[in-house]
Amino acid sequence: MSGEQLQSWVIDLLAEMFELDKASLTADSNLYEDLDIDSIDAVDLAVKLKQLTGKRLQPEVFKTIRTIGDVVDALAGMTEPVA
């Protein structure tokens, strides 16, 4: 999945989970400040991502996520082949 496809997928997921307007979501949207996602919502998102991808975000990566772009980057990092 390309980065653009991944971002579209994440935006669709966030819009569905948190009843957000997809048109207003961008890679720079801050999950906490712009979208009013709290820590419990963030955990719900992490659980949903694990269910959908079969992979768990590492806690140190999860703590650094602030924007939709960060979520996309973290997911892309999980799917990159190991050299």
C-alpha positions in Angstrom: 0.0 0.0 0.0 1.4 3.4 -1.0 1.8 6.2 1.5 -1.1 8.0 -0.1 -3.4 4.9 0.1 -2.3 4.4 3.7 -3.2 8.0 4.6 -6.6 7.7 2.9 -7.2 4.5 4.9 -6.2 6.1 8.2 -8.4 9.1 7.5 -11.4 6.8 6.7 -10.7 4.9 9.9 -10.5 8.1 12.1 -13.6 9.5 10.5 -15.5 6.4 11.2 -14.3 5.8 14.7 -14.6 9.3 16.0 -17.4 10.7 13.7 -15.0 13.3 12.1 -15.5 15.1 8.8 -13.1 13.4 6.3 -12.8 16.6 4.3 -11.2 18.4 7.2 -8.6 15.7 7.9 -5.0 16.1 6.6 -1.6 14.6 7.4 -0.9 17.6 9.5 -4.1 17.3 11.6 -3.1 17.0 15.3 -4.9 14.1 16.9 -5.2 15.8 20.3 -5.4 19.5 19.5 -7.3 19.5 16.2 -9.4 16.3 16.5 -10.0 16.3 20.3 -8.9 12.7 20.6 -8.0 11.9 24.2 -5.7 9.3 25.6 -8.5 6.7 25.8 -9.4 7.3 22.2 -5.8 7.0 21.3 -5.6 3.6 22.9 -8.8 2.6 21.1 -7.2 3.6 17.9 -4.1 1.6 18.6 -6.2 -1.5 19.4 -8.2 -1.0 16.1 -5.0 -0.7 14.1 -3.7 -3.9 15.7 -7.0 -5.7 14.8 -6.8 -4.4 11.2 -3.1 -4.9 10.6 -2.3 -7.8 12.8 0.7 -5.8 14.2 1.0 -3.8 17.4 2.5 -0.4 17.5 5.5 -0.4 19.8 4.9 1.8 23.0 7.9 4.0 22.2 6.4 4.7 18.7 2.9 5.1 20.0 4.1 7.8 22.4 5.6 9.9 19.5 2.4 10.0 17.4 0.8 13.4 17.3 -0.6 13.8 13.8 -2.4 11.7 11.1 0.9 11.8 9.2 2.6 10.2 12.3 0.1 7.4 12.3 0.7 6.8 8.6 4.5 6.9 9.1 4.2 4.4 12.0 2.1 2.0 10.0 4.4 2.3 7.0 7.4 1.5 9.3 5.6 -1.6 10.5 5.0 -2.9 7.0 8.5 -2.2 5.6 10.5 -5.4 4.8 13.4 -6.0 7.2 16.7 -5.8 5.3 
